[in-house]
Amino acid sequence: MGIEIVFKIAGIGILIAIICQLLKQTGRDDMAMLAALAGLIITLMMVVDLIRTLFDSVKQIFQLY
């Protein structure tokens, strides 16, 4: 679970940046904003899952319940 998550997030960022640039050049600024928002939400969902896993690990290590 180490470096591959960084590559996934970087890949999503690069893909969304390309999509946004293409949409802006065609004059579809509203769709570019939605694409950027979708990329942000996907990335945040990945990070939230990692944070949840971290908290579960901390609870287990320190036997908090």
PQR file of N, CA, C, O and H, with PARSE charges and radii, in Angstrom:
ATOM      1  N   MET A   1       0.822  -1.192   0.000 -0.4000 1.5000
ATOM      2  CA  MET A   1       0.000   0.000   0.000 -0.0000 2.0000
ATOM      3  C   MET A   1       0.865   1.253   0.000  0.5500 1.7000
ATOM      4  O   MET A   1       0.328   2.346   0.184 -0.5500 1.4000
ATOM      5  N   GLY A   2       2.121   1.155  -0.189 -0.4000 1.5000
ATOM      6  CA  GLY A   2       3.019   2.289  -0.061 -0.0000 2.0000
ATOM      7  C   GLY A   2       2.964   3.279  -1.205  0.5500 1.7000
ATOM      8  O   GLY A   2       2.153   4.204  -1.191 -0.5500 1.4000
ATOM      9  H   GLY A   2       2.557   0.268  -0.339  0.4000 1.0000
ATOM     10  N   ILE A   3       3.807   3.094  -2.178 -0.4000 1.5000
ATOM     11  CA  ILE A   3       4.006   4.095  -3.219 -0.0000 2.0000
ATOM     12  C   ILE A   3       2.912   4.062  -4.274  0.5500 1.7000
ATOM     13  O   ILE A   3       2.711   5.049  -4.982 -0.5500 1.4000
ATOM     14  H   ILE A   3       4.466   2.342  -2.190  0.4000 1.0000
ATOM     15  N   GLU A   4       2.197   2.941  -4.393 -0.4000 1.5000
ATOM     16  CA  GLU A   4       1.191   2.848  -5.449 -0.0000 2.0000
ATOM     17  C   GLU A   4       0.049   3.837  -5.254  0.5500 1.7000
ATOM     18  O   GLU A   4      -0.542   4.291  -6.234 -0.5500 1.4000
ATOM     19  H   GLU A   4       2.360   2.140  -3.817  0.4000 1.0000
ATOM     20  N   ILE A   5      -0.274   4.179  -4.012 -0.4000 1.5000
ATOM     21  CA  ILE A   5      -1.335   5.169  -3.781 -0.0000 2.0000
ATOM     22  C   ILE A   5      -0.894   6.550  -4.265  0.5500 1.7000
ATOM     23  O   ILE A   5      -1.709   7.324  -4.765 -0.5500 1.4000
ATOM     24  H   ILE A   5       0.206   3.810  -3.216  0.4000 1.0000
ATOM     25  N   VAL A   6       0.386   6.854  -4.117 -0.4000 1.5000
ATOM     26  CA  VAL A   6       0.910   8.138  -4.614 -0.0000 2.0000
ATOM     27  C   VAL A   6       0.816   8.182  -6.136  0.5500 1.7000
ATOM     28  O   VAL A   6       0.458   9.210  -6.711 -0.5500 1.4000
ATOM     29  H   VAL A   6       1.049   6.225  -3.711  0.4000 1.0000
ATOM     30  N   PHE A   7       1.138   7.066  -6.786 -0.4000 1.5000
ATOM     31  CA  PHE A   7       1.045   7.011  -8.241 -0.0000 2.0000
ATOM     32  C   PHE A   7      -0.401   7.097  -8.712  0.5500 1.7000
ATOM     33  O   PHE A   7      -0.676   7.713  -9.742 -0.5500 1.4000
ATOM     34  H   PHE A   7       1.429   6.231  -6.320  0.4000 1.0000
ATOM     35  N   LYS A   8      -1.330   6.492  -7.977 -0.4000 1.5000
ATOM     36  CA  LYS A   8      -2.741   6.587  -8.342 -0.0000 2.0000
ATOM     37  C   LYS A   8      -3.227   8.031  -8.257  0.5500 1.7000
ATOM     38  O   LYS A   8      -3.904   8.516  -9.163 -0.5500 1.4000
ATOM     39  H   LYS A   8      -1.107   5.991  -7.140  0.4000 1.0000
ATOM     40  N   ILE A   9      -2.884   8.712  -7.176 -0.4000 1.5000
ATOM     41  CA  ILE A   9      -3.314  10.104  -7.009 -0.0000 2.0000
ATOM     42  C   ILE A   9      -2.667  10.990  -8.062  0.5500 1.7000
ATOM     43  O   ILE A   9      -3.323  11.877  -8.608 -0.5500 1.4000
ATOM     44  H   ILE A   9      -2.335   8.318  -6.439  0.4000 1.0000
ATOM     45  N   ALA A  10      -1.393  10.765  -8.356 -0.4000 1.5000
ATOM     46  CA  ALA A  10      -0.712  11.547  -9.390 -0.0000 2.0000
ATOM     47  C   ALA A  10      -1.330  11.277 -10.764  0.5500 1.7000
ATOM     48  O   ALA A  10      -1.499  12.198 -11.563 -0.5500 1.4000
ATOM     49  H   ALA A  10      -0.860  10.044  -7.912  0.4000 1.0000
ATOM     50  N   GLY A  11      -1.660  10.031 -11.030 -0.4000 1.5000
ATOM     51  CA  GLY A  11      -2.295   9.681 -12.306 -0.0000 2.0000
ATOM     52  C   GLY A  11      -3.644  10.347 -12.470  0.5500 1.7000
ATOM     53  O   GLY A  11      -3.971  10.849 -13.545 -0.5500 1.4000
ATOM     54  H   GLY A  11      -1.522   9.284 -10.381  0.4000 1.0000
ATOM     55  N   ILE A  12      -4.425  10.351 -11.406 -0.4000 1.5000
ATOM     56  CA  ILE A  12      -5.723  11.025 -11.457 -0.0000 2.0000
ATOM     57  C   ILE A  12      -5.529  12.517 -11.690  0.5500 1.7000
ATOM     58  O   ILE A  12      -6.260  13.125 -12.472 -0.5500 1.4000
ATOM     59  H   ILE A  12      -4.160   9.943 -10.533  0.4000 1.0000
ATOM     60  N   GLY A  13      -4.550  13.109 -11.017 -0.4000 1.5000
ATOM     61  CA  GLY A  13      -4.287  14.538 -11.192 -0.0000 2.0000
ATOM     62  C   GLY A  13      -3.878  14.888 -12.605  0.5500 1.7000
ATOM     63  O   GLY A  13      -4.351  15.879 -13.161 -0.5500 1.4000
ATOM     64  H   GLY A  13      -3.956  12.615 -10.382  0.4000 1.0000
ATOM     65  N   ILE A  14      -3.008  14.089 -13.192 -0.4000 1.5000
ATOM     66  CA  ILE A  14      -2.565  14.345 -14.563 -0.0000 2.0000
ATOM     67  C   ILE A  14      -3.715  14.174 -15.544  0.5500 1.7000
ATOM     68  O   ILE A  14      -3.883  14.983 -16.456 -0.5500 1.4000
ATOM     69  H   ILE A  14      -2.624  13.284 -12.740  0.4000 1.0000
ATOM     70  N   LEU A  15      -4.505  13.124 -15.360 -0.4000 1.5000
ATOM     71  CA  LEU A  15      -5.635  12.871 -16.244 -0.0000 2.0000
ATOM     72  C   LEU A  15      -6.667  13.995 -16.161  0.5500 1.7000
ATOM     73  O   LEU A  15      -7.168  14.451 -17.189 -0.5500 1.4000
ATOM     74  H   LEU A  15      -4.368  12.467 -14.619  0.4000 1.0000
ATOM     75  N   ILE A  16      -6.981  14.434 -14.976 -0.4000 1.5000
ATOM     76  CA  ILE A  16      -7.953  15.513 -14.806 -0.0000 2.0000
ATOM     77  C   ILE A  16      -7.413  16.824 -15.377  0.5500 1.7000
ATOM     78  O   ILE A  16      -8.165  17.597 -15.970 -0.5500 1.4000
ATOM     79  H   ILE A  16      -6.575  14.064 -14.141  0.4000 1.0000
ATOM     80  N   ALA A  17      -6.121  17.074 -15.203 -0.4000 1.5000
ATOM     81  CA  ALA A  17      -5.534  18.297 -15.765 -0.0000 2.0000
ATOM     82  C   ALA A  17      -5.632  18.306 -17.290  0.5500 1.7000
ATOM     83  O   ALA A  17      -5.933  19.341 -17.885 -0.5500 1.4000
ATOM     84  H   ALA A  17      -5.510  16.446 -14.721  0.4000 1.0000
ATOM     85  N   ILE A  18      -5.385  17.176 -17.917 -0.4000 1.5000
ATOM     86  CA  ILE A  18      -5.491  17.082 -19.379 -0.0000 2.0000
ATOM     87  C   ILE A  18      -6.932  17.288 -19.824  0.5500 1.7000
ATOM     88  O   ILE A  18      -7.198  18.019 -20.778 -0.5500 1.4000
ATOM     89  H   ILE A  18      -5.140  16.335 -17.434  0.4000 1.0000
ATOM     90  N   ILE A  19      -7.863  16.635 -19.123 -0.4000 1.5000
ATOM     91  CA  ILE A  19      -9.277  16.777 -19.475 -0.0000 2.0000
ATOM     92  C   ILE A  19      -9.728  18.230 -19.322  0.5500 1.7000
ATOM     93  O   ILE A  19     -10.440  18.759 -20.176 -0.5500 1.4000
ATOM     94  H   ILE A  19      -7.646  16.041 -18.348  0.4000 1.0000
ATOM     95  N   CYS A  20      -9.312  18.864 -18.240 -0.4000 1.5000
ATOM     96  CA  CYS A  20      -9.698  20.269 -18.017 -0.0000 2.0000
ATOM     97  C   CYS A  20      -9.141  21.174 -19.105  0.5500 1.7000
ATOM     98  O   CYS A  20      -9.844  22.062 -19.587 -0.5500 1.4000
ATOM     99  H   CYS A  20      -8.733  18.435 -17.546  0.4000 1.0000
ATOM    100  N   GLN A  21      -7.898  20.965 -19.496 -0.4000 1.5000
ATOM    101  CA  GLN A  21      -7.306  21.790 -20.543 -0.0000 2.0000
ATOM    102  C   GLN A  21      -8.025  21.611 -21.876  0.5500 1.7000
ATOM    103  O   GLN A  21      -8.268  22.581 -22.595 -0.5500 1.4000
ATOM    104  H   GLN A  21      -7.327  20.243 -19.105  0.4000 1.0000
ATOM    105  N   LEU A  22      -8.363  20.363 -22.200 -0.4000 1.5000
ATOM    106  CA  LEU A  22      -9.085  20.111 -23.446 -0.0000 2.0000
ATOM    107  C   LEU A  22     -10.463  20.761 -23.425  0.5500 1.7000
ATOM    108  O   LEU A  22     -10.894  21.344 -24.419 -0.5500 1.4000
ATOM    109  H   LEU A  22      -8.165  19.575 -21.617  0.4000 1.0000
ATOM    110  N   LEU A  23     -11.147  20.659 -22.299 -0.4000 1.5000
ATOM    111  CA  LEU A  23     -12.480  21.248 -22.207 -0.0000 2.0000
ATOM    112  C   LEU A  23     -12.427  22.771 -22.243  0.5500 1.7000
ATOM    113  O   LEU A  23     -13.301  23.407 -22.833 -0.5500 1.4000
ATOM    114  H   LEU A  23     -10.797  20.185 -21.492  0.4000 1.0000
ATOM    115  N   LYS A  24     -11.413  23.358 -21.618 -0.4000 1.5000
ATOM    116  CA  LYS A  24     -11.294  24.821 -21.644 -0.0000 2.0000
ATOM    117  C   LYS A  24     -10.980  25.329 -23.046  0.5500 1.7000
ATOM    118  O   LYS A  24     -11.469  26.386 -23.444 -0.5500 1.4000
ATOM    119  H   LYS A  24     -10.703  22.841 -21.138  0.4000 1.0000
ATOM    120  N   GLN A  25     -10.172  24.591 -23.793 -0.4000 1.5000
ATOM    121  CA  GLN A  25      -9.836  25.020 -25.147 -0.0000 2.0000
ATOM    122  C   GLN A  25     -11.021  24.949 -26.085  0.5500 1.7000
ATOM    123  O   GLN A  25     -11.095  25.687 -27.068 -0.5500 1.4000
ATOM    124  H   GLN A  25      -9.775  23.732 -23.469  0.4000 1.0000
ATOM    125  N   THR A  26     -11.957  24.049 -25.774 -0.4000 1.5000
ATOM    126  CA  THR A  26     -13.154  23.951 -26.618 -0.0000 2.0000
ATOM    127  C   THR A  26     -14.266  24.882 -26.145  0.5500 1.7000
ATOM    128  O   THR A  26     -15.351  24.905 -26.727 -0.5500 1.4000
ATOM    129  H   THR A  26     -11.897  23.450 -24.976  0.4000 1.0000
ATOM    130  N   GLY A  27     -13.996  25.652 -25.087 -0.4000 1.5000
ATOM    131  CA  GLY A  27     -14.969  26.619 -24.612 -0.0000 2.0000
ATOM    132  C   GLY A  27     -15.985  26.046 -23.640  0.5500 1.7000
ATOM    133  O   GLY A  27     -17.020  26.665 -23.396 -0.5500 1.4000
ATOM    134  H   GLY A  27     -13.115  25.633 -24.614  0.4000 1.0000
ATOM    135  N   ARG A  28     -15.713  24.900 -23.093 -0.4000 1.5000
ATOM    136  CA  ARG A  28     -16.641  24.252 -22.155 -0.0000 2.0000
ATOM    137  C   ARG A  28     -16.117  24.413 -20.730  0.5500 1.7000
ATOM    138  O   ARG A  28     -15.785  23.434 -20.061 -0.5500 1.4000
ATOM    139  H   ARG A  28     -14.872  24.397 -23.291  0.4000 1.0000
ATOM    140  N   ASP A  29     -16.049  25.666 -20.280 -0.4000 1.5000
ATOM    141  CA  ASP A  29     -15.489  25.953 -18.963 -0.0000 2.0000
ATOM    142  C   ASP A  29     -16.313  25.339 -17.836  0.5500 1.7000
ATOM    143  O   ASP A  29     -15.754  24.930 -16.818 -0.5500 1.4000
ATOM    144  H   ASP A  29     -16.319  26.461 -20.824  0.4000 1.0000
ATOM    145  N   ASP A  30     -17.629  25.268 -18.002 -0.4000 1.5000
ATOM    146  CA  ASP A  30     -18.470  24.691 -16.963 -0.0000 2.0000
ATOM    147  C   ASP A  30     -18.203  23.187 -16.804  0.5500 1.7000
ATOM    148  O   ASP A  30     -18.184  22.667 -15.689 -0.5500 1.4000
ATOM    149  H   ASP A  30     -18.083  25.600 -18.829  0.4000 1.0000
ATOM    150  N   MET A  31     -18.000  22.505 -17.919 -0.4000 1.5000
ATOM    151  CA  MET A  31     -17.691  21.069 -17.855 -0.0000 2.0000
ATOM    152  C   MET A  31     -16.287  20.835 -17.288  0.5500 1.7000
ATOM    153  O   MET A  31     -16.048  19.836 -16.610 -0.5500 1.4000
ATOM    154  H   MET A  31     -18.016  22.927 -18.825  0.4000 1.0000
ATOM    155  N   ALA A  32     -15.362  21.758 -17.567 -0.4000 1.5000
ATOM    156  CA  ALA A  32     -14.015  21.642 -17.015 -0.0000 2.0000
ATOM    157  C   ALA A  32     -14.048  21.766 -15.501  0.5500 1.7000
ATOM    158  O   ALA A  32     -13.327  21.056 -14.799 -0.5500 1.4000
ATOM    159  H   ALA A  32     -15.557  22.569 -18.118  0.4000 1.0000
ATOM    160  N   MET A  33     -14.880  22.661 -15.000 -0.4000 1.5000
ATOM    161  CA  MET A  33     -15.020  22.824 -13.551 -0.0000 2.0000
ATOM    162  C   MET A  33     -15.616  21.565 -12.925  0.5500 1.7000
ATOM    163  O   MET A  33     -15.180  21.137 -11.856 -0.5500 1.4000
ATOM    164  H   MET A  33     -15.466  23.237 -15.571  0.4000 1.0000
ATOM    165  N   LEU A  34     -16.598  20.980 -13.579 -0.4000 1.5000
ATOM    166  CA  LEU A  34     -17.196  19.740 -13.063 -0.0000 2.0000
ATOM    167  C   LEU A  34     -16.198  18.586 -13.090  0.5500 1.7000
ATOM    168  O   LEU A  34     -16.183  17.760 -12.177 -0.5500 1.4000
ATOM    169  H   LEU A  34     -16.952  21.329 -14.447  0.4000 1.0000
ATOM    170  N   ALA A  35     -15.378  18.522 -14.114 -0.4000 1.5000
ATOM    171  CA  ALA A  35     -14.367  17.470 -14.197 -0.0000 2.0000
ATOM    172  C   ALA A  35     -13.334  17.636 -13.076  0.5500 1.7000
ATOM    173  O   ALA A  35     -12.920  16.654 -12.460 -0.5500 1.4000
ATOM    174  H   ALA A  35     -15.391  19.193 -14.855  0.4000 1.0000
ATOM    175  N   ALA A  36     -12.926  18.864 -12.820 -0.4000 1.5000
ATOM    176  CA  ALA A  36     -11.968  19.112 -11.738 -0.0000 2.0000
ATOM    177  C   ALA A  36     -12.580  18.768 -10.392  0.5500 1.7000
ATOM    178  O   ALA A  36     -11.909  18.210  -9.524 -0.5500 1.4000
ATOM    179  H   ALA A  36     -13.262  19.661 -13.321  0.4000 1.0000
ATOM    180  N   LEU A  37     -13.838  19.096 -10.218 -0.4000 1.5000
ATOM    181  CA  LEU A  37     -14.526  18.763  -8.975 -0.0000 2.0000
ATOM    182  C   LEU A  37     -14.658  17.258  -8.795  0.5500 1.7000
ATOM    183  O   LEU A  37     -14.487  16.749  -7.687 -0.5500 1.4000
ATOM    184  H   LEU A  37     -14.383  19.550 -10.924  0.4000 1.0000
ATOM    185  N   ALA A  38     -14.955  16.551  -9.856 -0.4000 1.5000
ATOM    186  CA  ALA A  38     -15.046  15.095  -9.794 -0.0000 2.0000
ATOM    187  C   ALA A  38     -13.694  14.478  -9.433  0.5500 1.7000
ATOM    188  O   ALA A  38     -13.631  13.543  -8.634 -0.5500 1.4000
ATOM    189  H   ALA A  38     -15.094  16.964 -10.756  0.4000 1.0000
ATOM    190  N   GLY A  39     -12.630  14.989 -10.009 -0.4000 1.5000
ATOM    191  CA  GLY A  39     -11.293  14.488  -9.674 -0.0000 2.0000
ATOM    192  C   GLY A  39     -10.942  14.740  -8.224  0.5500 1.7000
ATOM    193  O   GLY A  39     -10.336  13.895  -7.566 -0.5500 1.4000
ATOM    194  H   GLY A  39     -12.680  15.748 -10.658  0.4000 1.0000
ATOM    195  N   LEU A  40     -11.326  15.907  -7.725 -0.4000 1.5000
ATOM    196  CA  LEU A  40     -11.079  16.227  -6.322 -0.0000 2.0000
ATOM    197  C   LEU A  40     -11.849  15.289  -5.402  0.5500 1.7000
ATOM    198  O   LEU A  40     -11.302  14.809  -4.409 -0.5500 1.4000
ATOM    199  H   LEU A  40     -11.819  16.594  -8.259  0.4000 1.0000
ATOM    200  N   ILE A  41     -13.092  15.027  -5.718 -0.4000 1.5000
ATOM    201  CA  ILE A  41     -13.906  14.141  -4.889 -0.0000 2.0000
ATOM    202  C   ILE A  41     -13.358  12.719  -4.895  0.5500 1.7000
ATOM    203  O   ILE A  41     -13.309  12.070  -3.850 -0.5500 1.4000
ATOM    204  H   ILE A  41     -13.536  15.417  -6.524  0.4000 1.0000
ATOM    205  N   ILE A  42     -12.947  12.234  -6.053 -0.4000 1.5000
ATOM    206  CA  ILE A  42     -12.375  10.885  -6.136 -0.0000 2.0000
ATOM    207  C   ILE A  42     -11.109  10.790  -5.291  0.5500 1.7000
ATOM    208  O   ILE A  42     -10.917   9.819  -4.560 -0.5500 1.4000
ATOM    209  H   ILE A  42     -12.987  12.761  -6.902  0.4000 1.0000
ATOM    210  N   THR A  43     -10.256  11.791  -5.389 -0.4000 1.5000
ATOM    211  CA  THR A  43      -9.012  11.790  -4.621 -0.0000 2.0000
ATOM    212  C   THR A  43      -9.285  11.886  -3.119  0.5500 1.7000
ATOM    213  O   THR A  43      -8.648  11.194  -2.325 -0.5500 1.4000
ATOM    214  H   THR A  43     -10.412  12.580  -5.983  0.4000 1.0000
ATOM    215  N   LEU A  44     -10.222  12.736  -2.736 -0.4000 1.5000
ATOM    216  CA  LEU A  44     -10.558  12.857  -1.315 -0.0000 2.0000
ATOM    217  C   LEU A  44     -11.128  11.565  -0.750  0.5500 1.7000
ATOM    218  O   LEU A  44     -10.852  11.217   0.398 -0.5500 1.4000
ATOM    219  H   LEU A  44     -10.739  13.298  -3.381  0.4000 1.0000
ATOM    220  N   MET A  45     -11.916  10.853  -1.539 -0.4000 1.5000
ATOM    221  CA  MET A  45     -12.455   9.569  -1.080 -0.0000 2.0000
ATOM    222  C   MET A  45     -11.319   8.562  -0.836  0.5500 1.7000
ATOM    223  O   MET A  45     -11.370   7.784   0.118 -0.5500 1.4000
ATOM    224  H   MET A  45     -12.139  11.136  -2.472  0.4000 1.0000
ATOM    225  N   MET A  46     -10.310   8.580  -1.689 -0.4000 1.5000
ATOM    226  CA  MET A  46      -9.168   7.694  -1.502 -0.0000 2.0000
ATOM    227  C   MET A  46      -8.409   8.052  -0.228  0.5500 1.7000
ATOM    228  O   MET A  46      -8.010   7.169   0.530 -0.5500 1.4000
ATOM    229  H   MET A  46     -10.268   9.212  -2.463  0.4000 1.0000
ATOM    230  N   VAL A  47      -8.213   9.341   0.005 -0.4000 1.5000
ATOM    231  CA  VAL A  47      -7.470   9.796   1.182 -0.0000 2.0000
ATOM    232  C   VAL A  47      -8.254   9.518   2.463  0.5500 1.7000
ATOM    233  O   VAL A  47      -7.669   9.127   3.473 -0.5500 1.4000
ATOM    234  H   VAL A  47      -8.538  10.059  -0.611  0.4000 1.0000
ATOM    235  N   VAL A  48      -9.569   9.716   2.428 -0.4000 1.5000
ATOM    236  CA  VAL A  48     -10.396   9.446   3.603 -0.0000 2.0000
ATOM    237  C   VAL A  48     -10.329   7.965   3.969  0.5500 1.7000
ATOM    238  O   VAL A  48     -10.283   7.620   5.150 -0.5500 1.4000
ATOM    239  H   VAL A  48     -10.044  10.033   1.608  0.4000 1.0000
ATOM    240  N   ASP A  49     -10.323   7.097   2.977 -0.4000 1.5000
ATOM    241  CA  ASP A  49     -10.206   5.663   3.246 -0.0000 2.0000
ATOM    242  C   ASP A  49      -8.861   5.337   3.891  0.5500 1.7000
ATOM    243  O   ASP A  49      -8.791   4.503   4.793 -0.5500 1.4000
ATOM    244  H   ASP A  49     -10.360   7.377   2.018  0.4000 1.0000
ATOM    245  N   LEU A  50      -7.804   5.987   3.436 -0.4000 1.5000
ATOM    246  CA  LEU A  50      -6.483   5.763   4.042 -0.0000 2.0000
ATOM    247  C   LEU A  50      -6.435   6.263   5.481  0.5500 1.7000
ATOM    248  O   LEU A  50      -5.829   5.622   6.340 -0.5500 1.4000
ATOM    249  H   LEU A  50      -7.861   6.665   2.703  0.4000 1.0000
ATOM    250  N   ILE A  51      -7.066   7.399   5.749 -0.4000 1.5000
ATOM    251  CA  ILE A  51      -7.086   7.936   7.111 -0.0000 2.0000
ATOM    252  C   ILE A  51      -7.889   7.019   8.031  0.5500 1.7000
ATOM    253  O   ILE A  51      -7.515   6.807   9.185 -0.5500 1.4000
ATOM    254  H   ILE A  51      -7.559   7.919   5.052  0.4000 1.0000
ATOM    255  N   ARG A  52      -9.000   6.474   7.513 -0.4000 1.5000
ATOM    256  CA  ARG A  52      -9.789   5.533   8.306 -0.0000 2.0000
ATOM    257  C   ARG A  52      -8.964   4.297   8.666  0.5500 1.7000
ATOM    258  O   ARG A  52      -9.014   3.816   9.798 -0.5500 1.4000
ATOM    259  H   ARG A  52      -9.304   6.647   6.576  0.4000 1.0000
ATOM    260  N   THR A  53      -8.213   3.796   7.703 -0.4000 1.5000
ATOM    261  CA  THR A  53      -7.347   2.651   7.955 -0.0000 2.0000
ATOM    262  C   THR A  53      -6.280   2.987   8.985  0.5500 1.7000
ATOM    263  O   THR A  53      -5.957   2.155   9.833 -0.5500 1.4000
ATOM    264  H   THR A  53      -8.173   4.187   6.783  0.4000 1.0000
ATOM    265  N   LEU A  54      -5.730   4.191   8.923 -0.4000 1.5000
ATOM    266  CA  LEU A  54      -4.733   4.631   9.897 -0.0000 2.0000
ATOM    267  C   LEU A  54      -5.319   4.668  11.301  0.5500 1.7000
ATOM    268  O   LEU A  54      -4.698   4.177  12.243 -0.5500 1.4000
ATOM    269  H   LEU A  54      -5.992   4.866   8.234  0.4000 1.0000
ATOM    270  N   PHE A  55      -6.509   5.246  11.453 -0.4000 1.5000
ATOM    271  CA  PHE A  55      -7.133   5.320  12.767 -0.0000 2.0000
ATOM    272  C   PHE A  55      -7.460   3.932  13.307  0.5500 1.7000
ATOM    273  O   PHE A  55      -7.311   3.681  14.503 -0.5500 1.4000
ATOM    274  H   PHE A  55      -7.014   5.645  10.687  0.4000 1.0000
ATOM    275  N   ASP A  56      -7.906   3.026  12.433 -0.4000 1.5000
ATOM    276  CA  ASP A  56      -8.169   1.655  12.875 -0.0000 2.0000
ATOM    277  C   ASP A  56      -6.889   0.980  13.359  0.5500 1.7000
ATOM    278  O   ASP A  56      -6.906   0.242  14.345 -0.5500 1.4000
ATOM    279  H   ASP A  56      -8.027   3.230  11.462  0.4000 1.0000
ATOM    280  N   SER A  57      -5.789   1.231  12.671 -0.4000 1.5000
ATOM    281  CA  SER A  57      -4.506   0.650  13.080 -0.0000 2.0000
ATOM    282  C   SER A  57      -4.049   1.206  14.424  0.5500 1.7000
ATOM    283  O   SER A  57      -3.547   0.463  15.268 -0.5500 1.4000
ATOM    284  H   SER A  57      -5.776   1.830  11.871  0.4000 1.0000
ATOM    285  N   VAL A  58      -4.223   2.512  14.625 -0.4000 1.5000
ATOM    286  CA  VAL A  58      -3.827   3.132  15.895 -0.0000 2.0000
ATOM    287  C   VAL A  58      -4.669   2.581  17.036  0.5500 1.7000
ATOM    288  O   VAL A  58      -4.147   2.300  18.115 -0.5500 1.4000
ATOM    289  H   VAL A  58      -4.631   3.115  13.940  0.4000 1.0000
ATOM    290  N   LYS A  59      -5.969   2.425  16.806 -0.4000 1.5000
ATOM    291  CA  LYS A  59      -6.841   1.854  17.832 -0.0000 2.0000
ATOM    292  C   LYS A  59      -6.411   0.438  18.191  0.5500 1.7000
ATOM    293  O   LYS A  59      -6.387   0.068  19.365 -0.5500 1.4000
ATOM    294  H   LYS A  59      -6.394   2.653  15.930  0.4000 1.0000
ATOM    295  N   GLN A  60      -6.073  -0.343  17.185 -0.4000 1.5000
ATOM    296  CA  GLN A  60      -5.669  -1.725  17.419 -0.0000 2.0000
ATOM    297  C   GLN A  60      -4.324  -1.790  18.144  0.5500 1.7000
ATOM    298  O   GLN A  60      -4.146  -2.622  19.034 -0.5500 1.4000
ATOM    299  H   GLN A  60      -6.092  -0.042  16.231  0.4000 1.0000
ATOM    300  N   ILE A  61      -3.395  -0.941  17.784 -0.4000 1.5000
ATOM    301  CA  ILE A  61      -2.071  -0.977  18.391 -0.0000 2.0000
ATOM    302  C   ILE A  61      -2.150  -0.603  19.875  0.5500 1.7000
ATOM    303  O   ILE A  61      -1.552  -1.272  20.717 -0.5500 1.4000
ATOM    304  H   ILE A  61      -3.540  -0.266  17.061  0.4000 1.0000
ATOM    305  N   PHE A  62      -2.883   0.457  20.190 -0.4000 1.5000
ATOM    306  CA  PHE A  62      -2.976   0.912  21.550 -0.0000 2.0000
ATOM    307  C   PHE A  62      -4.139   0.308  22.331  0.5500 1.7000
ATOM    308  O   PHE A  62      -4.369   0.650  23.491 -0.5500 1.4000
ATOM    309  H   PHE A  62      -3.369   1.000  19.506  0.4000 1.0000
ATOM    310  N   GLN A  63      -4.867  -0.595  21.678 -0.4000 1.5000
ATOM    311  CA  GLN A  63      -5.996  -1.302  22.286 -0.0000 2.0000
ATOM    312  C   GLN A  63      -6.954  -0.311  22.936  0.5500 1.7000
ATOM    313  O   GLN A  63      -7.255  -0.412  24.125 -0.5500 1.4000
ATOM    314  H   GLN A  63      -4.681  -0.873  20.736  0.4000 1.0000
ATOM    315  N   LEU A  64      -7.431   0.651  22.139 -0.4000 1.5000
ATOM    316  CA  LEU A  64      -8.313   1.682  22.659 -0.0000 2.0000
ATOM    317  C   LEU A  64      -9.733   1.178  22.888  0.5500 1.7000
ATOM    318  O   LEU A  64     -10.489   1.809  23.626 -0.5500 1.4000
ATOM    319  H   LEU A  64      -7.187   0.732  21.173  0.4000 1.0000
ATOM    320  N   TYR A  65     -10.110   0.075  22.285 -0.4000 1.5000
ATOM    321  CA  TYR A  65     -11.348  -0.611  22.630 -0.0000 2.0000
ATOM    322  C   TYR A  65     -11.385  -2.011  22.187  0.5500 1.7000
ATOM    323  O   TYR A  65     -12.376  -2.705  22.416 -0.5500 1.4000
ATOM    324  H   TYR A  65      -9.495  -0.437  21.685  0.4000 1.0000
TER
END
